């Protein structure tokens, strides 16, 4: 048995006489192996002791751990801010979840089945596999489709033979009333793909997807929201060199210099970066990888993060979460990094997400003299029309082609 961290005698006694007596020492070692610092391990063991005390007081044993966690969560909702000495609290719940994860990871407890709303619709499960195997659709896109189609199947049923053009259109109109035009477009796209799948698998006659006309909207009706070059540089300069600063700086430079999407940064792997050649490989929404040039400041920031800050763990992803256990960051965490950086720099931005920096990179390239085709190549747009919208943000060049207003100016 591996030695546990330093604990107060009373806490150790509570653990040794509680439900976790056989495994808390190994749990302590498991936490340390995942990067938890000694003080953090100690706090979690104290919180674990509070949970096992509560399990004993409520007459639960080792067979009731999963049910005991759910019951404890309900109990904590009443008084979440208690100190651990006086009963379970939010920290207790966190430690209990970690303990159950440890038990499952080591085979002491069986893994719980993860249920999804999609599981109730076998046809959607088959559609999910069809999108991956036949079309190579990105996982994020599939998730967006399935959110729509769970509602669709709940409203129209699971028997395709009962679908009618009118019923499909009525569902889209009802759902579109709750959302904007972009969500309505996604709804139509998801349902069209599902109807084509049903036709391809002989469950519906071909052509039902034509029942949904395009959603009316003006193309390029808005100006991309972006940061001016001075504010973008101020944002980068405001990132500290300590703590998680090197990681945040490298991630933000990839967003703001190369115009990468949030998913591109999150999925970026160590093998994708070639410092010697000065390139980075990005797959983006498709499965085709494209090489982009690695600017000097972006390469330096990546090197500083990898050399000085990133934990030395065998994970292929470049950017890892700040808190243990080591794991890739999520798109939500990356968006939070952008928002914190804007607050730190005191910038009042039109939006606060990762796409703000992608738009800023595109407009900055245009203002520096890059062509629309060149910007589209860096942003990896498949259609030139997608890049055209950035021309409207280049107001200095637009002034050179602006025509004078005809006639006299009205007062």
ABEGO torsion letter per residue (X at the ends): XBBBBBBBAAAAAAAAABAAAAAAAAAAAAAAAAGBBAAAAAAAAAAAAAAAAAAAAAGBBAAAAAAAAAAAAAAAAABAABBAAAEBBAAAAAAAAAAAAAAAAAGABBBBBBBBAAAABAAAAAAAAAAAAAAGBBAAAAAAAAAAAAAAAAAAEABAAABBAAAAAAAAAAAAAABBAAAAAAAAAAAAAAAAAAAAAGABBBGAAAABBBBBBBBGABBBBBBBAAAAAAAAAABBABEAAAAAAAAAAAAAAAGBBAAAAAABBAAABBAAAGBBBBAEABABBBBBBBBAAAAAAAAAAAAAABBBBBBABABBBABOBBBBBBAAAAAAAAAAAAAAAGBBBABABAAAAAAAAAAAAAAAGBBAAAAAAAAGBABAAAAAAAAAABAAAAAAABBBBBEBBBX
